[in-house]
Structures are given as structure tokens and as C-alpha cells.
Amino acid sequence: MKHHIKDGDRLIATIETHGDAIIVVHEPQKEIKPVQFADDRDTYVECTPEQRAEIIRVAKECGRKIFSDAETYGDKFPNLCWDSSSNDLIATAATREAHPERLWLPFDEFVARLKGEWVEPTEESAQRDYSHLVGKWVKCVSDSLYDLYGKWFKISYMDGFGDPYLAHCHLLTGKMVGVKGYPFFKSSFDFSNPLDYNPDEVERIIPFDVERWRSGDFVRVQTRDGRLPDKFNEVEQLKEYDCILTPLVGIIKGHTGVSCWGYNGKYGNLSEEHSHDLVLVVKGEGGGK
């Protein structure tokens, strides 16, 4: 006959009785790895009911501390948090949308850190995933920064991001938030030039470039005097023809008949500057309004 000795849900040993003989079988104890959450920050995860149940199951299996509300108040507090002060898994009603300033992890990463099996992204992979964000503009939405709230700042370089996931999730939404332990990623932002608008979305006028026009990488094509607010001289139906002097033909809005331009955007292929020379309207590219 076997008798199991447990510490909570954890099996410590098994006693086997064979007549008058008693044999104690010591079960190999499973190694309990330390969690990989930050010591000074609470860590949150948004869950479906199934994910919530899985996290609690994993926490029990790994010998983690589980506060009573985590198991009993899933209807009122659907999400979970690893409390840095008590080292407990606790329930929370907080959501990422309502509290973007807190540290939120995706489900898979939260589970891996809970198990003590999280592998930090390598420098190479982090650079591959996030380097394209350099030069982008992000908006400060932390109301604790009164003088910076609502302003747009440019990402100058990637060094200084304490948590690649936080950088990724907040920058892709065009927002910059304050996070405890990582003071607004200040080392990665250019705070010398705060703007009230996002330059990446502002329309800009650049010289006509036939290759860019062919690629379609522009908002519209217009004439030089199309910079006027009424856009009276915006060019419509611009087409390319196989000829020597005037290969581009189109209609100037509000005018009768067609107009011709050279590949350099010169009106009528004239050498001198003309108000009907072509320009391209593009978005962003780091300039002002």
C-alpha cells in the first residue's frame, strides 16, 4: 500500500508498506526556477478566460504564490498581474487601454517569464525588428509630463530602450508613454524639437522626379503655382508618351485643353522656370508644414 506525503499540491515522498516493513521513497523534487519579472515593477497581462486559467495552472505547477483573488474573482478582475512587492500572482481589473503606462506583456512571454524560461531577444534580432523606427515621430500621451503632453518627438536612435516589447507596442501606435523604470526612453528621443503635429503625416512639396512618379510614391502631382490654397493648377490625368521633347501629357485643373512637360517636369520643355512646371506632393520626409 502506498501513502503520499504532500506539501500543498507538491509531492514530497511516498511511503510503501509491505507487511511489517515500511519503505520511504523520496520523490525527485522538480527544480523551481525563479520568475523573470522585474524586481521593482508590477507586470501585467491581458487574458481570455482560457489564457487566465492556463496562467494559474502554470503558476501552481511551478510553485508560484497565488493570491486568493486570482482564482476566485475572474469575472470581476479578468486580467492578471505579477506583484513585485509580494511576489504573488494577483487578479486585476486594469486594462492595457486604460493604463498604457504600466508594463504589459503578451500572453506567451508572461507565461515564459512565470516559468523562468524567458530568453531575451538577441541584439541582432532586436536591431532587425526595431531599427526601422529610427527617424519616426511619436506622440507623448503621458499626462504626468505636463510640458510635453500632446507633443511629437523624433526617435533619434535605438540605444536606451529598456524593453523591446514596450518600445515596439507603443511606437507602432504612434504614442510614447511613461513607464516606471524606463523614464520615457529619453535617451532615444530628440527632445530639442517638440512639435504640435506629426511631420511623417504632413504633406510636402518636392521637385518633380519622374522615377518616383512612375513608382507611385507620392500623394499627387501639381504645378508650381498649385501651392496656392485653392489648388487651382493641380495636374490631372498625367500620362507618359514615347516622344522626344514632351513625353508627359496631362490636364491642368480648371484649364481647357492639354499641357505637355519634359521628364524633368519643365512645362513645354522650356528651360526657364515656369509657374506650370511640375512638382510632387509627398507625405512626411521630416519637414515642417
C-alpha positions in Angstrom: 0.0 0.0 0.0 1.2 3.5 -0.8 0.8 6.7 1.1 1.7 10.0 -0.4 3.1 12.9 1.6 2.4 16.3 0.1 3.2 20.0 0.7 0.1 21.6 -0.7 0.0 20.2 -4.3 3.7 19.2 -4.3 4.6 15.6 -3.7 7.4 15.2 -1.2 7.7 11.5 -0.6 5.8 8.2 -0.9 5.6 5.6 2.0 5.1 2.0 0.9 4.1 -0.6 3.4 4.9 -4.3 2.9 3.6 -6.2 5.9 5.7 -5.0 8.8 8.2 -3.3 6.5 7.9 0.4 5.7 9.8 1.9 2.8 10.1 5.6 2.3 10.5 6.6 -1.4 11.8 10.1 -1.8 10.4 11.6 -5.0 12.8 13.7 -7.1 11.8 17.3 -6.5 11.2 19.4 -9.5 13.5 22.4 -9.8 11.7 25.6 -9.2 13.2 28.3 -11.3 13.0 32.0 -10.2 10.5 34.1 -12.0 12.0 36.5 -14.6 9.9 39.6 -13.9 11.5 42.8 -12.8 12.0 43.3 -9.1 10.7 46.8 -8.9 7.8 46.7 -11.4 4.4 45.0 -11.4 3.9 43.1 -14.7 0.5 42.8 -16.3 -1.1 40.6 -18.9 -4.5 40.8 -20.6 -6.2 37.3 -20.8 -9.0 35.5 -22.3 -10.7 33.2 -19.8 -8.8 30.2 -21.2 -5.5 32.1 -21.0 -6.2 33.1 -17.5 -6.9 29.5 -16.4 -3.7 28.4 -18.2 -1.5 31.0 -16.4 -3.0 29.9 -13.0 -2.3 26.3 -13.8 1.3 27.1 -14.8 1.8 29.1 -11.6 0.7 26.2 -9.5 2.8 23.7 -11.4 5.9 26.0 -10.9 5.2 26.5 -7.2 4.4 30.2 -7.5 2.4 32.2 -4.9 -1.1 32.8 -6.0 -3.2 35.4 -4.2 -6.8 34.1 -3.5 -8.5 36.6 -5.8 -6.6 35.3 -8.8 -8.7 32.1 -8.6 -12.0 33.4 -7.3 -12.7 36.7 -9.0 -12.1 36.1 -12.7 -15.5 37.7 -13.5 -14.7 41.0 -11.8 -10.9 41.0 -12.4 -10.3 39.3 -15.7 -6.6 40.1 -16.1 -3.6 39.0 -14.1 -0.5 40.7 -12.6 2.7 39.6 -11.0 3.1 41.8 -8.0 6.7 42.8 -7.5 6.4 43.6 -3.8 4.7 40.3 -2.6 5.8 38.0 -5.4 2.2 36.9 -5.8 0.1 36.3 -8.9 -2.9 38.6 -8.4 -6.1 39.5 -10.2 -6.7 42.9 -11.7 -9.4 44.8 -13.5 -6.8 47.1 -15.2 -6.6 47.0 -19.0 -3.9 48.0 -21.4 -6.1 50.7 -23.0 -7.0 52.3 -19.6 -3.4 52.0 -18.2 -0.9 52.1 -21.1 1.8 53.4 -18.8 2.0 50.0 -17.0 4.2 47.1 -18.1 2.1 44.8 -20.3 3.4 41.6 -21.7 1.9 39.3 -24.4 0.5 36.0 -23.1 3.3 33.8 -24.3 6.0 36.0 -22.8 4.2 36.3 -19.5 4.0 32.5 -19.2 7.6 32.0 -20.2 8.8 34.6 -17.6 6.5 32.9 -15.0 8.2 29.6 -15.7 11.6 31.2 -15.6 12.3 30.2 -19.2 12.2 33.5 -20.9 15.0 34.1 -23.4 15.8 37.7 -24.0 15.9 38.8 -27.7 19.4 39.0 -29.1 20.9 42.3 -30.0 20.8 41.2 -33.7 17.1 40.3 -33.6 16.2 43.5 -31.7 18.0 45.6 -34.2 16.3 43.8 -37.1 12.9 44.2 -35.6 13.1 47.8 -34.4 15.7 49.7 -36.3 13.2 50.8 -38.9 11.6 53.0 -36.1 14.6 55.4 -36.1 13.5 58.7 -37.6 9.8 58.1 -36.8 7.8 60.6 -34.8 5.8 59.6 -31.7 3.4 61.5 -29.5 3.7 61.9 -25.8 0.4 60.7 -24.1 1.6 60.7 -20.5 -0.3 63.4 -18.7 2.4 63.4 -15.9 4.7 65.2 -18.4 2.7 68.4 -18.4 5.1 70.4 -20.6 5.4 67.5 -23.1 1.9 66.1 -23.2 0.5 66.0 -26.8 3.8 67.0 -28.4 5.5 64.9 -31.1 9.2 63.8 -30.8 11.6 62.2 -33.2 13.3 58.9 -32.4 17.0 59.6 -32.8 18.5 56.1 -32.2 17.5 52.8 -30.6 20.0 52.6 -27.7 18.3 53.1 -24.4 15.2 51.1 -24.9 14.9 49.1 -21.7 12.3 46.7 -23.1 12.0 46.0 -26.8 8.4 44.9 -26.5 7.3 48.1 -24.8 9.2 50.1 -27.5 7.5 48.0 -30.2 3.9 48.1 -28.9 3.9 51.8 -28.1 5.8 53.1 -31.1 3.7 51.2 -33.6 0.6 53.0 -32.3 2.4 56.4 -32.7 2.4 57.0 -29.0 5.1 57.5 -26.4 4.2 56.6 -22.8 6.0 56.9 -19.4 6.9 53.6 -17.9 8.3 53.1 -14.3 11.9 52.2 -14.5 12.3 53.4 -18.1 11.9 57.2 -17.9 10.1 57.8 -21.2 13.0 56.3 -23.1 14.6 59.7 -23.1 17.9 58.5 -24.4 16.3 57.5 -27.7 14.3 60.7 -28.3 15.2 64.1 -29.6 13.5 66.4 -27.1 15.1 69.5 -28.6 12.4 69.9 -31.3 8.9 69.2 -29.9 6.2 69.7 -32.5 2.4 70.1 -32.3 2.0 67.9 -35.4 3.4 64.7 -36.8 5.8 65.5 -39.6 5.5 62.0 -41.0 1.9 62.8 -42.0 2.4 66.4 -43.2 2.2 67.0 -46.9 5.3 68.4 -48.5 6.3 69.6 -52.0 9.4 68.3 -53.6 10.9 68.8 -57.1 9.4 66.5 -59.8 11.1 63.1 -60.1 10.0 61.0 -63.0 11.2 57.7 -61.4 9.3 58.5 -58.2 6.2 59.5 -60.2 6.4 56.2 -62.1 6.6 54.3 -58.8 3.5 56.0 -57.4 5.3 57.0 -54.2 3.6 60.4 -53.9 0.3 61.9 -52.9 -0.4 63.9 -56.1 1.4 65.8 -58.8 0.7 69.5 -59.4 2.2 72.6 -60.9 4.4 75.1 -59.0 1.5 77.6 -58.6 -0.6 74.7 -57.3 0.9 75.6 -53.9 -1.9 78.1 -53.7 -4.6 77.1 -51.2 -7.2 76.7 -53.9 -5.1 74.1 -55.7 -6.3 75.6 -58.9 -3.4 74.3 -61.0 -3.4 70.7 -59.8 -2.5 68.3 -62.6 -4.9 65.5 -63.5 -4.6 62.5 -65.9 -0.9 62.8 -66.3 0.4 60.2 -68.8 3.7 59.2 -70.4 4.2 59.1 -74.1 7.1 57.8 -76.2 8.3 61.0 -77.7 11.5 63.1 -77.6 10.6 66.7 -76.4 7.4 66.5 -74.4 6.9 62.9 -73.1 4.4 63.8 -70.3 0.9 65.0 -71.2 -1.8 65.9 -68.8 -4.7 68.3 -68.0 -4.3 71.3 -65.7 -7.3 71.6 -63.4 -9.5 74.5 -64.4 -7.8 74.9 -67.8 -9.1 73.8 -71.2 -7.0 71.6 -73.4 -3.9 69.5 -72.6 -0.4 70.6 -71.4 3.0 68.9 -72.1 6.1 68.5 -69.9 9.5 67.0 -70.2 10.9 64.3 -68.0 12.3 66.9 -65.7 8.9 68.4 -65.1 9.5 71.5 -67.2 6.4 73.0 -68.7 6.5 72.7 -72.5 10.1 71.6 -72.1 11.1 75.3 -71.5 14.5 75.9 -69.9 13.4 78.8 -67.7 11.3 78.4 -64.6 7.5 78.5 -65.3 4.5 78.5 -63.0 3.2 75.4 -64.7 6.4 73.3 -64.0 5.5 70.1 -62.3 6.2 69.3 -58.6 5.3 66.2 -56.5 3.3 66.4 -53.2 4.5 63.7 -50.7 3.9 62.9 -47.1 6.4 63.4 -44.3 10.1 63.2 -45.0 11.0 65.1 -41.9 10.0 68.6 -42.7 7.6 71.2 -41.4 4.1 72.1 -42.6 
